[in-house]
Amino acid sequence: MPPRQLTMPKLSDSMADAVILRWLKAAGEAFERGEGLIEVETDKATVIYEAEWDGRLDAILAPEGATVAVGEPIATLANGDDAAGRESRPAASPAERPAPPSAAVPAVKARPAVDDAAPGRPVATPVARRTAVELGVSLHELAGTGPGGRITVEDVTRAAAETTAAPSARAPLSAKGEVSIHEPTPTQATIARRMTESATTIPVFTVSTDVDVSQIVASRREARERSEEAPSVNDFVVKAAAATLREFPRFNASYVDGKVECYSRVNVGIAVATDDALLVPVVRDADRKSLAELAEETRALADGARRRTLRPEDFHDGTFTVSNLGMFGVRAFTAIIDPPQVAILAVGGARRAPVEDDAGGVAFSDLLTVTLSCDHRVVYGADGARFLFRLRELLERPLALAL
């Protein structure tokens, strides 16, 4: 028998709560297994949650625009015998009882107003609320032009434009100038929580090395001259990291409840910067994919992350992470471990630099700085050094990676 309550499902490994963007079924409406029930914004993406059984919505507890923690009730359900509905509603008086079927007029079930359950809170659409946060507009100062005085996204953008055009209309709140408050999105709040957890609970050490990627840069240059879409330098790094993880399984692990979980599959997360967050889609079995297959998949994942079109499962089950800021001209940086993983590789940009050759002369090479952050509870300094030594060997002889 289906449960009597619908609770907020956990749609990603790191999800703590989510915003209900839209109810796809109204109160009293029946649904079948596999039908969409709600559209939610998680810490990773905007997704539709599909029903896991047949049933009917009895009452919606969490309105559109509400932020709800995982496991919290969002609706009550009526089973086939309507037991949930009978228990949750008082008996109707004779005057309230519906007319007999012959005299009844079909009624359209109306979706509850967005803010009916929040007295004193400005009545606004979910999109208007999100836009107000992004633009720093206070909803309490707006008069809505939508149905019933509801604040629309057009009202918010108009107020933001007027504020920008006449900044003198707002007096500075302090010697620092005008102050605008921006609430974090669910994604930003989750990142903040997980990074704080990482910084306060994981004893971290880092090791760095320079890698000569001249052969990789030369092969990419030749491919572009032939109008071929060549794998990126980062694709080579991910492929080499996956191969190295196979040889050093302690880095392909998690630290959970005082124990080390080492995994048989090598699933490498690729950090992707978006406009307002850092998302980490996962390439599963990266060590078993060819370089061409890996390059194609990482391009698709990065594009999907920026468009926010990836599925929740695209972010699950990562065992190691690669973060690259080389495209921004960054030479080197230290990345923060994403718990419960035990390591993350930070990749800088390739640069031309003079190096001594075997004959004692000077030649220019393409150097790349990589920095490995490690959880000292699981691996030690010598382990990190050996990991980077093997990674450098693979990148400086990339022919084997391209096979």
CORBEL-V724214 format. One line per field, one symbol per residue. ss: DSSP state (a for helix, b for strand, c for the rest). psi: psi as a letter, one per 20 degrees, with the letter a starting at -180 (. if undefined). burial: # if it has 9 or more other ideal C-beta (glycine too) atoms within 8 Angstrom, else .. A space follows every 10 residues. Layout:
ss=???
psi=???
burial=???
This chain:
ss=ccccbbbccc ccccccbbbb bbbccccccb bccccbbbbb bccccbbbbb ccccbbbbbb ccccccbbbc ccbbbbbbcc ccaaaaaacc cccccccccc cccccccccc cccccccccc cccbcaaaaa aaaaacccaa acccccaaac bcaaaaaaaa aaaaacaaac cccbccbccc cccccaaaaa aaaaaaaaaa accbbbbbbb bbcaaaaaaa aaaaaccccc ccaaaaaaaa aaaaaaacaa acbbbbccbb bbcccccbbb bbbccccbbb bbbccaaacc aaaaaaaaaa aaaaaaaccc caaaaccccb bbbbcaaacc cccccccccc bcbbbbbccc bbbbbbcccc cbbbbbbbbb bbbbbccccc aaaaaaaaaa aaaaaaccaa aac
psi=pqriqpqoqo jrhjphrqpo hppiqrpipq qqpiqpgqpq oaihrprppq qjrqappgpp horpiqppqp iqpiqqqpah jkghghhipq qqrhhiqqrq hhiqppqppp pqqhjhjmpi ppoqqghhgg hgghikpphi jqpqjapjjp prhhgghghg hhghhmhiip qqiriiaqpp popqrhghhg ggghhggghi ipoqqqqqqp pokghggghh ghhhhjkqoq qrhhgggggh gghhhhhmih imrqopljqp opqhqooppo pppahjroqn qpoqlhiiqr ggggggghgg ggghghiljq qhiiiqkqiq qpppjhijjp gqrpqppoqj riqqpppaqq qpqpqpahjj apqproqppq popqoiigrr ghghghghgh ggghhimigh hi.
burial=.....###.. ##.####### #.##.##.#. #...###### #####.#### #..#####.# .####..#.# .########. .####..... .......... .......... ##.##..... .#####.### ###.###.#. .#.#.#...# ###.###.## ..#....... .......... ....###### #####.##.. .#.######. ###.###.## ..##...... ########## ######.### #####....# #.#..##### ##.#..#.## ###.###.#. #..##.##.. ##.##..#.# .#.###.### ######...# ....#####. ########## ....#..... ....###### ######.##. ..######## ##.###.#.. #..
